């Protein structure tokens, strides 16, 4: 088998969110989702299987990873070792070209890159769908980062997760769309990890069931917008869906609060920009950062306006990203 491989994958931002699980053990989502892979948010991961290692090693952004992250990575590698019928331990070196664990979907790009690199190093030939299903077991959103552009994640119904995977959506919007990413708080790690936060929300929020019931309608409307090439419709759905997700988290007991004062200021600026006729719709994942869906023609103006908002520590424009790929 090839003993080492390096892969790159892009994070994705869900326009219709994944928030909550129907089976935590298999990492099966409670509802489907729809995302845009972002070329500006990249993870590069190298996996080297080494018979001299007594245990797996994980280095993240140049330093040894926390024990919990190493354990999660080792459990994921066990899935690949089982498929490849090998027992060799691995050294994993991963670097994010953007803030880690702060609400910018680093787990999505991280586990997508890990899935591609580790299967290649182990000598497995996996289809994109198989890689998507594998990556999902590390991080639910990683299933979408196997692909570029717009991606639809199917929640499925099978108990074993055999019908839970992502696939790309073709839309002419992919050539026009941009995402303006406004980072709040310097990209510091967030207080509530996504996995624990969504489980807590599902268990305690009186708004959670209403959130889950709304997702199918949002997915259908978003897919319709992509088919029609209607950016305004897609943006309207994305903003409403993101706010509904955060409403369910805010209603959890105790509340899950990701927003900071600059978050609210950025959301207010997005509304003001839209009132002035700009194509600008906000979305947010489990973190304080605000991402703005817009067009290629409007992106610079949107970014300039957001840079002027107090508390916005960095603003980046991203085009759509490509699929996860092996580099060496």
GIJO-V252909 format. One record per backbone hydrogen bond with DSSP energy under -1.0 kcal/mol. CO is the residue of the C=O (numbers start at 1). NH is the residue of the N-H. Records with the same first field share a line. If there is no record, write none. Layout:
CO = NH + NH
//
This chain:
3 = 49
5 = 47
6 = 327 + 328
7 = 45
8 = 325
9 = 43
11 = 38
13 = 36
16 = 34
20 = 30
23 = 28
28 = 22 + 23
33 = 153
34 = 15 + 16
35 = 151
36 = 13
37 = 321
38 = 41
41 = 11
42 = 97
43 = 9
44 = 95
45 = 7
46 = 93
47 = 5
48 = 91
50 = 53
57 = 92
58 = 65
59 = 94
60 = 63
63 = 60
66 = 70
67 = 71
68 = 72
69 = 73
70 = 74
71 = 75
72 = 76
73 = 77
74 = 78
76 = 80
77 = 81
78 = 82
79 = 83
80 = 84
81 = 86
89 = 50
90 = 57
91 = 48
92 = 59
93 = 46
94 = 61
95 = 44
101 = 190
105 = 109
106 = 110
107 = 111
108 = 112
109 = 113
110 = 114
111 = 115
112 = 116
113 = 117
114 = 118
115 = 119
116 = 120
117 = 121
118 = 122
119 = 124
120 = 123
127 = 131
128 = 132
129 = 133
130 = 134
131 = 135
132 = 136
134 = 137
135 = 138 + 139
139 = 142
141 = 144
144 = 147
146 = 324
149 = 37
150 = 169
151 = 35
152 = 167
153 = 33
158 = 161
161 = 164
165 = 154
167 = 152
171 = 174
172 = 175
173 = 176 + 177
176 = 296
178 = 294
179 = 318
180 = 292
181 = 316
182 = 290
183 = 313 + 314
184 = 187
185 = 188
193 = 197
194 = 198
195 = 199
196 = 200
197 = 201
198 = 202
199 = 203
200 = 204
201 = 205
205 = 208
207 = 211
208 = 212
209 = 213
210 = 214
211 = 215
214 = 218
215 = 219
216 = 220
217 = 221
218 = 222
219 = 223
220 = 224
221 = 225
222 = 226
223 = 227
224 = 228
225 = 230
230 = 234
231 = 235
232 = 236
233 = 237
234 = 238
235 = 239
236 = 240
237 = 241
238 = 242
239 = 243
240 = 244
241 = 245
242 = 246
243 = 247
244 = 248
245 = 249
246 = 250
247 = 251
249 = 252 + 256
260 = 263 + 264
261 = 265
262 = 266
263 = 267
264 = 268
265 = 269
266 = 270
267 = 271
268 = 272
269 = 273
270 = 274
271 = 275
272 = 276
273 = 278
274 = 277
278 = 280
281 = 293
283 = 291
285 = 287
290 = 182
291 = 283
292 = 180
293 = 281
294 = 178
295 = 299
298 = 302
299 = 303
300 = 304
301 = 305
302 = 306
303 = 307
306 = 309
309 = 312
311 = 313
314 = 183
316 = 181
318 = 179
319 = 39
321 = 149
325 = 8
//
